[in-house]
Amino acid sequence: MPFSADTLDFLFENRMHDSREWFAEHHDRYRKSVLEPLRQLVVALTPSMLSIDRELGCEPKVDRTICRIWRDTRYTHDPSLYRDNMWIIFKRGGRMHGTDYPGFYFDLSGSGFGYGCGFYAASTGYMNTLRGLILEGDPDYRRAQRSLAKCKQYEMDGDFYKRPHYPDRPAAERQWLERRNIGFNAFSKDFELLFSDRLAAFLERELLQLAPVYRFLLKAAKLEQQRLAALDGAQRQ
């Protein structure tokens, strides 16, 4: 079941009403137009995701690979109950918003759809580990760079330091080194594609191109987890 215009209409209307009562009355529409297409997309992409990393979480359920439609308002000034976008994510660790591992994602809203690879919010320790690998000339970093050079649809994002920390490094390296967070994202307004049964195959091809990038990000994540484990062990002694 592909996404449809009603998918986006529902997200918009639900956010505008922002009412538990309205959502309950239209729950069947939510399941049919929003949740079921997301589940089917997760299932369709799972073989490709597991070919990249056998430990990626691929369970097609809310809070596993599919985000909740309701918002956590405890830590925000926005009191809205519901979001007007939805996403799926494939990552290790069992936590959709964890900062420990990178992941692959797909997001849709009334503006279009995005997809890519990166962190929800990388930790400072992780970014320091990533920078260390880059400065050492790690071969997986070089492979990631070569892959990105062929993928013009993706943009690297993440906030930069206010002041340069690595002014003497090559410009390509500084794109990685000077960021506080990191991700690689593409965006499309091709609604005909979004509403078609061609979407899964398109995303499969696109995300597989980022496999070398993901593997480099994952390498840094594993090293950071090892560092933290060693630190914890030393503190316990």
C-alpha positions as CSV (number, residue, x, y, z in Angstrom):
1,M,0.0,0.0,0.0
2,P,1.7,3.2,-1.1
3,F,1.4,6.6,0.5
4,S,-1.3,8.8,-0.9
5,A,-2.5,12.4,-0.8
6,D,-4.6,11.3,2.2
7,T,-1.5,10.5,4.1
8,L,-0.4,14.1,4.0
9,D,-3.9,15.4,4.4
10,F,-4.4,13.4,7.5
11,L,-1.1,14.6,9.0
12,F,-2.1,18.2,8.3
13,E,-5.6,17.9,9.6
14,N,-4.6,16.0,12.7
15,R,-2.0,18.6,13.6
16,M,-4.5,21.4,13.0
17,H,-7.2,19.8,15.2
18,D,-4.5,18.8,17.7
19,S,-7.2,16.9,19.6
20,R,-7.1,13.4,21.2
21,E,-10.8,13.1,20.5
22,W,-10.4,13.9,16.8
23,F,-7.5,11.5,16.5
24,A,-9.5,8.7,18.2
25,E,-12.4,9.3,15.8
26,H,-10.1,9.1,12.8
27,H,-7.8,6.3,14.1
28,D,-8.8,3.9,11.3
29,R,-7.8,6.5,8.7
30,Y,-4.4,7.0,10.5
31,R,-3.8,3.2,10.4
32,K,-4.7,2.9,6.7
33,S,-3.2,6.1,5.3
34,V,-0.2,6.6,7.6
35,L,0.8,3.7,9.7
36,E,0.3,0.8,7.2
37,P,2.3,2.4,4.4
38,L,5.1,3.1,6.8
39,R,5.1,-0.5,8.0
40,Q,5.2,-1.8,4.5
41,L,8.1,0.5,3.6
42,V,10.1,-0.8,6.6
43,V,9.4,-4.4,5.4
44,A,10.4,-3.6,1.8
45,L,13.7,-1.9,2.9
46,T,14.7,-4.5,5.5
47,P,16.7,-6.9,3.2
48,S,18.8,-4.0,1.9
49,M,19.3,-2.6,5.4
50,L,20.4,-6.0,6.8
51,S,22.8,-6.4,3.9
52,I,24.6,-3.3,5.1
53,D,24.5,-4.2,8.9
54,R,23.0,-7.4,10.3
55,E,22.5,-5.7,13.6
56,L,20.2,-2.9,12.4
57,G,16.8,-2.9,14.1
58,C,14.1,-3.6,11.5
59,E,11.0,-4.5,13.4
60,P,8.1,-2.7,11.6
61,K,6.5,-1.3,14.7
62,V,6.0,2.1,16.4
63,D,8.9,2.9,18.7
64,R,11.1,0.4,16.9
65,T,11.5,1.7,13.4
66,I,8.4,3.9,13.1
67,C,8.1,7.2,15.1
68,R,5.1,8.0,17.3
69,I,2.6,10.4,15.8
70,W,2.1,12.1,19.2
71,R,4.8,14.4,20.5
72,D,6.7,14.3,23.8
73,T,5.9,17.8,25.2
74,R,7.9,17.5,28.4
75,Y,11.0,19.2,27.1
76,T,9.7,21.7,24.6
77,H,7.8,25.0,24.6
78,D,5.6,23.8,21.8
79,P,2.5,22.3,23.5
80,S,1.2,20.6,20.3
81,L,0.1,17.0,20.9
82,Y,0.7,15.7,17.4
83,R,3.4,16.1,14.7
84,D,2.7,16.8,11.0
85,N,5.5,14.7,9.8
86,M,6.4,11.0,10.2
87,W,9.6,9.0,9.8
88,I,11.2,5.6,10.0
89,I,14.7,4.8,11.1
90,F,17.0,1.8,11.0
91,K,19.6,1.8,13.7
92,R,21.3,-0.4,16.3
93,G,20.6,-0.2,20.0
94,G,16.8,-0.4,20.2
95,R,16.4,3.4,20.9
96,M,15.1,5.5,18.1
97,H,16.5,8.7,19.5
98,G,19.7,7.3,21.0
99,T,23.0,9.1,20.5
100,D,25.1,5.9,20.5
101,Y,24.8,4.7,16.9
102,P,24.1,6.1,13.4
103,G,21.1,5.1,11.3
104,F,19.3,5.3,8.0
105,Y,16.1,7.3,7.8
106,F,13.1,8.3,5.7
107,D,10.9,11.2,6.6
108,L,7.7,12.6,5.0
109,S,5.6,15.7,5.4
110,G,3.5,18.1,3.4
111,S,6.7,19.6,2.0
112,G,8.0,16.4,0.5
113,F,10.2,13.6,1.7
114,G,13.8,13.2,2.9
115,Y,16.1,10.3,3.4
116,G,19.7,9.7,4.4
117,C,22.1,8.5,7.0
118,G,23.5,10.0,10.2
119,F,22.9,10.7,13.9
120,Y,19.8,11.9,15.7
121,A,22.2,13.8,18.0
122,A,25.8,12.6,18.1
123,S,27.6,12.8,21.5
124,T,30.6,15.0,21.9
125,G,32.7,11.9,22.7
126,Y,31.5,10.3,19.4
127,M,32.4,13.3,17.3
128,N,35.9,13.4,18.9
129,T,36.4,9.8,18.1
130,L,35.2,10.4,14.5
131,R,37.6,13.3,14.2
132,G,40.5,11.2,15.4
133,L,39.9,8.6,12.7
134,I,39.8,11.4,10.0
135,L,43.0,13.0,11.3
136,E,44.7,9.6,11.2
137,G,43.7,9.1,7.5
138,D,41.5,6.1,8.3
139,P,40.9,4.0,5.1
140,D,37.1,3.7,5.9
141,Y,37.0,7.5,6.0
142,R,38.6,7.6,2.5
143,R,36.1,5.1,1.2
144,A,33.2,7.2,2.6
145,Q,34.6,10.3,1.0
146,R,34.9,8.6,-2.4
147,S,31.3,7.4,-2.1
148,L,30.0,10.8,-1.3
149,A,31.8,12.3,-4.3
150,K,29.5,10.2,-6.5
151,C,26.3,11.0,-4.6
152,K,25.6,14.6,-5.5
153,Q,22.0,14.4,-4.2
154,Y,23.2,14.2,-0.6
155,E,24.2,17.2,1.5
156,M,26.3,16.9,4.7
157,D,24.6,18.7,7.6
158,G,25.3,19.4,11.3
159,D,26.1,22.6,13.1
160,F,29.5,24.1,12.7
161,Y,31.8,25.4,15.4
162,K,31.5,29.2,15.7
163,R,35.3,29.4,15.3
164,P,37.4,27.1,13.1
165,H,39.2,24.4,15.0
166,Y,41.1,22.9,12.1
167,P,42.0,25.8,9.7
168,D,45.0,24.0,8.3
169,R,43.3,20.8,7.2
170,P,42.1,20.3,3.6
171,A,38.6,21.7,2.8
172,A,37.0,18.3,2.3
173,E,38.2,17.1,5.7
174,R,37.1,20.3,7.4
175,Q,33.5,19.7,6.3
176,W,33.6,16.7,8.7
177,L,36.0,18.1,11.4
178,E,34.4,21.4,12.1
179,R,30.9,20.0,12.9
180,R,29.2,19.4,16.2
181,N,26.9,16.8,14.7
182,I,26.8,15.0,11.4
183,G,24.3,13.6,8.8
184,F,23.9,13.1,5.1
185,N,20.5,14.0,3.7
186,A,18.6,14.3,0.5
187,F,15.2,15.8,-0.1
188,S,12.6,15.5,-2.8
189,K,9.3,17.1,-3.7
190,D,8.5,14.4,-6.2
191,F,5.0,13.6,-4.9
192,E,4.3,11.3,-7.9
193,L,7.2,9.1,-6.7
194,L,6.1,9.4,-3.1
195,F,2.6,8.2,-3.9
196,S,3.8,5.3,-6.2
197,D,4.8,1.7,-5.6
198,R,8.2,2.7,-7.0
199,L,9.2,4.5,-3.8
200,A,10.7,1.5,-1.9
201,A,13.0,0.5,-4.9
202,F,14.1,4.1,-5.3
203,L,15.0,4.4,-1.6
204,E,16.8,1.1,-1.7
205,R,19.1,2.3,-4.5
206,E,19.6,5.6,-2.9
207,L,20.4,4.4,0.7
208,L,22.7,1.6,-0.5
209,Q,24.9,4.3,-2.0
210,L,25.5,5.5,1.6
211,A,26.7,2.1,2.8
212,P,30.4,3.2,2.9
213,V,29.5,6.3,4.8
214,Y,27.4,4.4,7.3
215,R,30.2,1.9,7.9
216,F,32.6,4.7,8.7
217,L,30.2,6.3,11.1
218,L,29.6,2.9,12.7
219,K,33.3,2.3,13.1
220,A,33.6,5.4,15.1
221,A,30.6,4.5,17.2
222,K,32.1,1.1,18.0
223,L,35.4,2.7,19.1
224,E,33.5,5.2,21.2
225,Q,31.5,2.4,22.9
226,Q,34.8,0.6,23.6
227,R,36.3,3.8,25.1
228,L,33.3,4.3,27.3
229,A,33.3,0.7,28.5
230,A,37.0,0.9,29.3
231,L,36.4,4.2,31.2
232,D,33.5,2.6,33.1
233,G,35.7,-0.4,34.0
234,A,38.5,1.8,35.3
235,Q,36.1,3.8,37.5
236,R,34.7,0.6,39.0
237,Q,38.2,-0.6,40.0
